[in-house]
Amino acid sequence: MRLSYNNRVSSVRGFFRSAVGLAIKPGTTVEELAPWANQIDMALVMTVEPGFGGQKFMEDMMPKVSWLRSQFPSLDIEVDGGVGPDTIHKCAEAGANMIVSGSALIASDDPRSVIALLRTAVAEAIQKRSLDR
Ligand SMILES: O=C(CO)[C@H](O)[C@H](O)COP(=O)(O)O
């Protein structure tokens, strides 16, 4: 569902009786999401143009993740697009705690180990942040 400024997060939450997430495309600034960040459960930072898998990870989206993590320490922050063993550390260190990964798993002979690697990278970064506080 596309959330416009005419909608209210609480109305969406009530209607669907669910958690609420808000996604931003690469061309959308994080400042556009910021006014909603205290009302939502999850912010999704797209690291490819939405539409299809197999695209190249956009590292220049990481400052959005870092900024959100610094401003909203307990917000769930998800990244989607080109996330796999080669890019997960950038996402995790920037502050993402939820990820979407498609091609990296499909292309692997051992998707379980890729999932474990992705989870470990995120968990270690979360632990490091909590120790640094
Ligand atoms: O649907 C997508 C974009 O709209 C996702 O990027 C996709 O599902 C994840 O795939 P990949 O890891 O190959 O980028």
The ligand as an SDF file (V2000), in Angstrom:
LIG
                    3D

 14 13  0  0  0  0  0  0  0  0999 V2000
   12.0920   -7.8030   -5.6150 O   0  0  0  0  0  0  0  0  0  0  0  0
   13.0800   -7.1700   -5.4030 C   0  0  0  0  0  0  0  0  0  0  0  0
   13.1670   -5.8240   -5.9010 C   0  0  0  0  0  0  0  0  0  0  0  0
   11.8850   -5.3570   -6.1540 O   0  0  0  0  0  0  0  0  0  0  0  0
   14.1820   -7.6960   -4.5770 C   0  0  0  0  0  0  0  0  0  0  0  0
   15.3300   -7.0060   -4.8130 O   0  0  0  0  0  0  0  0  0  0  0  0
   14.3530   -9.1510   -4.6740 C   0  0  0  0  0  0  0  0  0  0  0  0
   13.2780   -9.8710   -4.2700 O   0  0  0  0  0  0  0  0  0  0  0  0
   15.5580   -9.6060   -3.9060 C   0  0  0  0  0  0  0  0  0  0  0  0
   16.2940  -10.1950   -4.8410 O   0  0  0  0  0  0  0  0  0  0  0  0
   17.8410   -9.9610   -5.0480 P   0  0  0  0  0  0  0  0  0  0  0  0
   18.4810  -10.4530   -3.8010 O   0  0  0  0  0  0  0  0  0  0  0  0
   18.1250  -10.7810   -6.2470 O   0  0  0  0  0  0  0  0  0  0  0  0
   18.0460   -8.4960   -5.2650 O   0  0  0  0  0  0  0  0  0  0  0  0
  1  2  2  0
  2  3  1  0
  2  5  1  0
  3  4  1  0
  5  6  1  0
  5  7  1  0
  7  8  1  0
  7  9  1  0
  9 10  1  0
 10 11  1  0
 11 12  2  0
 11 13  1  0
 11 14  1  0
M  END
$$$$
